[in-house]
Amino acid sequence: MNLLASQRRVMHLLLLLATGWLISVAGALSAAEPLTWKFEVGGKYHYQMVQEMKMSMDLGPAGETVTSFTQTMDMIWEVEAIDENGTATVTQKISRMRMDITAPGQDTVHYDTESDETPQGYAAMLAPMLKALTSEKFTTTMLPSGEVTEVEVPKSLIEAMSRGPASAMMGGLASEEGFKNMFTQGSLTLPKPEDLVEGHKWSTSMEMANPAVGKIVIDSTYRYAGPREIEGQQFEVFIPTINTSFGVAEEPGAATVKVNKQETTGEILFNRSAGRLESSAINQQMDSTITVAGNTMNQKIDQKVSLKFVAPSDVAK
């Protein structure tokens, strides 16, 4: 396998990881009197996520390559029912995805799931997966604390994703069990009121299997930084730290990834009075060494991900 082909495989995997992690975090954070979602039947929550990533790869004598990636994802949550204990049935749908990729030796790739234009190159490989993601709804069961206890994934979605050219790179994520684990293992239940003390920390862990690099473990730690008032509204502030580790892939031609250094900065805001996630801004840097078929590459990733609640008056925009 040549190094550029390996680079594309690793990039594709990282894009999937970022998307999956953000979906699970967005669907799990919780807070409001005391730190619970204020669900209402028929209530809708519109969110927009913007992910920007720059990846540089040192190929030794072949020089350095730089790949940049921007993705915008629009999501809608709708509360279908609430039981006597406050547990909500919530449907979640990705309504639109837009993507721009600039890679070495290729023209800039632009793809929009709402566009009628035929995707080309790398976009053509991703198109079936992205179309499938935007065509179906997930149904989740969420406790008032935000804990996800059940996930229903449409079989038509799994079938569509498993048939796409990118399905082999997704590994377990393209299965029903993979999707469920993404939501439940990655979900975050905030502390009980007596534990909500400034400086308190708690952690979650999520595992995925992927043929490109083996098992991936994402450990997330959150620190409560206290309340903050912004323009007359009360918010609760959380500081995330994310650490990713890679196992040893057993498949022939798979890459071995060693993380040398990683750092997370940013914060998550929960709107206490409205009882909803308001926004998050997370920056991640990762330096790693990738070995494929005896060839070693040094890789640096700088990623910025923002997620924000979109007010009903701004949805049309």
C-alpha positions, 0 to 999 in steps of 0.5 A, a space after each residue: 500500500 502506498 503512503 498516500 493511499 494509507 493517508 486517505 484511509 486514516 483521514 477518512 477514519 478520523 472524520 468518522 470518529 469526529 462525527 460519531 463522537 460529536 453526535 454522541 456528546 450532543 445527544 448526551 449533555 444535560 442540565 437544568 434545575 438541577 441540571 436536567 433537560 426540560 423536555 416538552 412533547 413536540 419540542 424541537 431542538 435545532 443544532 449546527 455543528 462545524 468541524 474544521 480539520 487540518 492534517 499534515 503528514 511528513 512522508 520523509 523523502 516524499 515531503 510533507 502533505 497537507 489536507 484540510 477539511 470542513 464539514 457543516 452538519 445540521 441536526 434536528 431533535 424532536 421530543 415525541 413522548 415523555 413518561 411519568 418519570 420524565 424519560 423522553 423519547 427523542 428522534 434525532 435526524 441529520 437534516 443536511 451535511 456539507 463538506 469541503 476537502 482539499 487534499 494533495 494532488 486533487 481538486 478541492 472536493 465540495 459535497 452538499 447532501 441537498 445538491 443535485 450535482 453528481 459527486 466526484 472523486 472522494 465525495 463520490 465514495 462518501 456520498 452513499 454514506 452521507 445520503 443514508 445518514 441524512 435520510 433516516 431518523 434515530 430514536 433515542 430514549 433519554 433520562 432527564 439527566 441526559 443518559 441515553 438508555 436505548 437507541 433504535 436504528 432503522 435497518 434501512 440505514 444500516 443496509 444503505 451504509 453497509 453497501 457504500 464504498 466506505 463501509 469497509 473503512 467504517 468497520 463496526 460503526 456501520 452496524 446496528 450495534 456500532 451505532 447503538 454503542 456510539 450513542 450509549 457508550 459515548 453518552 454523558 450523565 451529569 453528576 447528582 446535585 450533591 456532586 455538582 461542585 466546582 472542580 468535580 470531574 467525571 469520565 466516560 469511555 467509548 470503544 470502536 473497532 475498525 479494520 484500518 487501525 484496530 480498536 479505538 478507545 476514546 476517553 472523555 473527562 469533564 470538569 465542572 467549571 461553575 456557573 456563568 451569566 451571559 447576557 442575562 442568562 444562566 449557563 453551566 460550564 464544563 471543560 472537556 479533555 479527550 484522549 484517543 488511543 489505538 489498538 493493534 490491527 490484525 488485518 493485513 495492510 492495516 496501520 499502526 498508530 502511536 499517539 505521541 502527544 494530544 491536547 484538548 481545549 474548549 468549553 461546553 455551555 448548558 442553558 440552565 433556564 431553558 434546560 438544553 445544551 447551548 453550545 460547545 467549542 472544542 479544539 484538539 491537537 494530536 501528534 502521532 506516528 503511523 506505520 504501514 507496511 514498514 513505512 513510518 509517517 509523522 502526522 499532526 492534526 489540528 481540529 476545531 469543532 463547534 456546536 450551537 443551538 439554533 433559535 427557531 427564528 434563525 432556522 430558515 437562515 
